[in-house]
Amino acid sequence: MEKYVNIMLDKAFKTVFGEKQVAIDFINATLEGER
């Protein structure tokens, strides 16, 4: 069975997006082309 990180959990979310720049880059990449 493969293991994965469920980012819907608080601890996993903070681990993935704990750094402000990582969160900003992710949001910018997700919204690219929306303007």
C-alpha distances in whole Angstrom, upper triangle without the diagonal:
4,7,10,13,15,18,20,20,23,22,19,22,25,22,22,26,27,30,32,32,29,29,32,31,28,30,33,30,29,33,34,37,37,41
4,7,10,12,16,18,18,21,19,17,19,22,19,19,22,24,26,29,29,25,26,29,27,24,27,29,27,26,30,31,34,34,38
4,7,9,13,15,14,17,16,13,16,18,16,16,19,21,23,26,26,22,23,26,25,22,25,28,25,25,28,30,33,33,36
4,6,9,12,12,15,13,10,13,15,13,12,16,18,20,22,23,19,19,23,22,19,21,24,22,21,25,26,29,30,33
4,6,9,9,11,10,7,9,12,10,9,12,14,17,19,20,16,16,20,19,16,19,22,20,19,23,25,28,28,31
4,5,6,9,9,6,8,11,11,10,13,15,18,19,21,17,16,20,20,16,18,21,20,18,22,24,27,27,30
4,5,7,8,5,5,8,9,7,9,12,14,16,17,14,13,16,16,13,15,18,17,16,19,21,25,24,27
4,6,9,7,6,10,11,11,11,14,17,18,19,17,15,18,19,15,16,20,19,17,20,23,25,24,27
4,6,5,6,9,10,11,12,13,17,18,20,18,16,19,21,18,18,22,22,20,23,26,29,28,30
4,6,5,6,9,10,10,11,14,16,19,16,15,18,20,17,18,22,22,21,23,26,29,28,30
4,5,5,6,9,10,10,13,16,18,16,15,19,20,18,19,23,23,22,24,27,30,30,32
4,5,5,6,8,9,13,15,17,14,13,17,18,15,17,20,20,19,22,25,28,27,30
4,5,5,6,7,11,12,14,12,10,14,15,13,14,17,17,16,19,22,25,24,27
4,6,5,5,8,10,13,11,10,14,15,14,15,18,19,18,21,23,27,26,28
4,6,5,8,11,13,11,11,15,15,14,16,19,19,19,22,24,27,27,29
4,6,8,10,11,8,8,12,12,10,13,16,15,15,18,20,24,24,26
4,5,7,8,6,5,9,10,9,10,13,14,14,16,18,22,22,24
4,6,9,8,8,11,12,12,14,16,17,18,20,22,25,25,27
4,6,5,7,9,10,11,13,15,16,17,19,20,24,24,25
4,5,5,6,9,10,11,12,14,15,17,18,22,22,22
4,5,5,6,9,10,10,12,14,15,16,20,20,21
4,5,5,6,9,10,11,12,14,15,19,20,21
4,5,5,6,9,10,11,12,14,18,18,19
4,5,5,6,9,10,11,12,16,15,16
4,6,5,6,9,10,10,14,15,16
4,5,5,6,9,10,14,14,16
4,5,5,6,8,12,11,13
4,5,5,6,9,10,11
4,6,5,9,10,12
4,6,9,9,12
4,6,6,8
4,6,8
4,6
4
